[in-house]
Amino acid sequence: MIEAARAKLNLALHVTGRRADGYHLLDSLVAFAAYGDELRLEPGPLSLRIEGPFAEGLAADPDNLCLRAARLVGGEAAITLTKNLPVASGIGGGSADAAAVLRGLERMGHSLPENPEKLGADVPVCLLSAPARMEGVGEIVTPLPPLPSLPLVLVNPGVAVSTPQIFAAMERRDNPVLPPIPRFDYLDALTGWLRLTRNDLEAPARAVCPAIDEVLAALGSTGAAFARMSGSGATCFGLYDSAGKAATAAKMLKQHGWWAVATELAQPPAAG
């Protein structure tokens, strides 16, 4: 049984407050790339094996989100994670992996957990793996109409960024919510709306990791119609008006020694 764990993109991310317990309140337009990790689940005692280009340094220890997700629903399976996405990179890799495990176990007869956000703020939206507005501390997920299958490039400069460090470096935590989200049928409509929004974590992340400035400038130089950092970084994305431009851009960006991949905005997974 195979489940895709697509890269999560915060196309817009506003930090709108902070609860008494320290958790930040978010308002985000989330989409997914047609590229990501892959989870294979087979019958057997609970175990985890990690392979793929980013397997090195990622431990299959009891605290791994894949194993924590399985234990949360009492699932037993031999899990193989093919790690194609950089670790600690702002595109929800660990959360998408955990969500894929939960979806796979659901297909094997287990119920989904009532509070998947216990595993991480991105897990509920990654369970959906489709365009959505994510609010609260990640527990409020409102599905949105499909986005156009726009070409995009994901770029990471090879620097792991600490999410708690980025939140701690924020100067303001009571920012306005997102403007009303319309239906986006073409590139200009989406980029025009995105220019009215922000990623409130981008400024502190750029201060901590100056390489993000270089990545965003390089995306602009390759003709991206819009470029922004995702999540708490350091992965950035660029939207393009053709797959050819995206492929050329990814090739050029790799010359900097960065991880870069050309893909597209994913369509929602087929029902069932």
PyMOL commands that set and color helices and strands:
alter all, ss='L'
color gray80, all
select helices_A, chain A and resi 65-72+93-107+116-119+123-128+163-168+187-194+202-208+211-221+243-254
alter helices_A, ss='H'
color red, helices_A
select strands_A, chain A and resi 2-18+24-42+47-51+78-82+132-136+140-143+151-156+226-229+236-239+259-264
alter strands_A, ss='S'
color yellow, strands_A
deselect
rebuild
show_as cartoon
